[in-house]
Amino acid sequence: MPEPHPPRRPRRETVTYASAHGAHGAVPGPARRPPAHAPARSEIDEQTTLGHTYVRSLMRSQLRAALTALGALALLVGSLPLLLALPAPEALVWGVLGVGVYPVIWGTAHWYVRRAERNERDFTGLVER
């Protein structure tokens, strides 16, 4: 008695964003599978020397941004005693201390946060490729 054939698998169909959302003219074609993990991500996950280099690169760029912001604030705060040692009216001194310093500190902090986010975005783009 002949053995019954196993059931046939259904035909594979490629679903794209356009065809799934009802776009007309979407022609099914061969499916492109993205790699399971991007090469850089797997290097980092496996803690290889190259992955370590990627992470150190991110850390160096974050440290560079932090030291730049710290240096700018140190120059600002370090120059205040010299500036305030000059003969000036008391109202000007209080104006510089109470109002003039904070926009510079805020601007430096804003620059640092944007730079750190850009560094992380660049790193994520490198890893996700």
RAQUI-V648870 format. One line per field, one symbol per residue. phi: phi as a letter, one per 20 degrees, with the letter a starting at -180 (. if undefined). A space follows every 50 residues. Layout:
phi->???
This chain:
phi->.fffffffffffceddgfffdmfenfdfbffdeffgcfgffffffeleff fffgffffffffffffffffffffffffefgffffffbfffffffffecf fffffffffffffffffffffffffffef
